[in-house]
Amino acid sequence: MLNGIALIGIIIVAIVFIVLASSKWKWHPFLAILTATIGVGLAVQMPLNTIIQSINNGFGSLMGYIGLIVVMGSIIGVILEKSGAAMKIAQLILQLVGKKRPALAMSFIGATVSIPVFCDSGFIILAGLNNALAKTAKVKKASLALALASGLYTTHTLIPPTPGPITAAGNIGASDYIGTIMIIGFIVSIPTLLVAWLFAKTKGQTLETEDLTAEDWKALNLPSAWKALLPILLPIVLIAVGTVAKFWKWESALAEILLFLGHPLVALFIGMFSAFLLFPAKGKTYWNDWIGEGIKLAGPILIITGAGGAFGGLLKATPMADLIQDWITGNAFSGFTFLIIAFLIAALLKTSQGSSTNALVITSSILAPLVPTLGFDTAYELALVVMALGGGAMTVSHANDSYFWVVTQFSGIQLQDAYRSYTLMTGLQGLTVLLITLVLYAFA
């Protein structure tokens, strides 16, 4: 099997191929990743049986952890969207923050809703609230649109159980530390949201938007507050309690129950059942329709995620980790360097092919063999790796990103203004995440 510079060169070529195939040549990411995976195996002269075994192991092991979680998270998101629960949550946060700070309210509304709901869907369902609040508070709609977009975008890339960060965690071996990653994600999200809010508040005042007709959110028959919040808060609380039990190494029958309930699979399962309370009382057909839509939404994500796991599995079968270990010692400088490299690769993939989820999945697969080599082995350190990847996956959103078009079309921001405002803002968000991550690593 090839080693040394030749091995590194082949892997770099594979990464470039994935970027070009998925962005410029318009290949589906699944096809691009799987082709690169097999190509690397053949190019490094890996035994043919090992290529097949590595691909199957990588795909299967990741699906065994992440598959059901992604499906249940997608089902919860669809139910929150269809039932009006996401809109109810938006109203609650708006009441809490107050109409005197509308941009800040929209930022936190977006951040909350996007934890279970994809940012694209979140922006669409909250566009009506955004427009109504702009009229009520007499502020520029662009400011609120940018704040909402940034809030949705932040938690979409940083906080599980969104598919991108939770898959990245699985790829780098942090599947047992989802609770810690959620906590660190919340910590990193706060300054990121504040930076974006200040930018949106200032830049948005200089932008004019088209007057788009939006749904009157006040006229909707929304669910009660507790029903709307339960599918989000219940899994978070269960995971948090399980994390505390694991951290303090509790040993008792109660601790075993808490650890069981706090596993992301069980927590999301319970959260999914709590979301069923949002189904209309006289609409049994909604069960199949909404759950089916959630499953369909999860399908493409799982396919790409599995391909990323296969790529990571094959890379782990190469001598790359041993090679890097010979080159880099596990000191603080190498740790800082690795976090920056993780950010840059994710940013390259995000900028070139548009999808934050794909950028997180692919980059975490590529770098997974290096994580233990460089001494990232605690829950805190692994969480920071996910943050660096998430920051890169924010940088930047432009014309090849579907979310870019959702923001522009549903906010009325002109295309040229979107590049000067929204795209620039996503770059500032990503750099803020990287800076905070590096500061937190200094205290590791």
QUIRA-V442107 format. One record per helix or strand of 2 or more residues. SS is the DSSP state (A for helix, B for strand). FROM is the first residue (numbers start at 1). LEN is the number of residues. If there is no record, write none. Layout:
<<SS;FROM;LEN> <SS;FROM;LEN>>
//
This chain:
<<A;4;20> <A;29;15> <A;48;36> <A;85;13> <A;99;15> <A;119;19> <A;141;18> <A;163;9> <A;175;32> <A;217;3> <A;225;23> <A;253;10> <A;264;15> <A;285;32> <A;320;8> <A;332;22> <A;356;18> <A;379;14> <A;402;10> <A;415;28>>
//
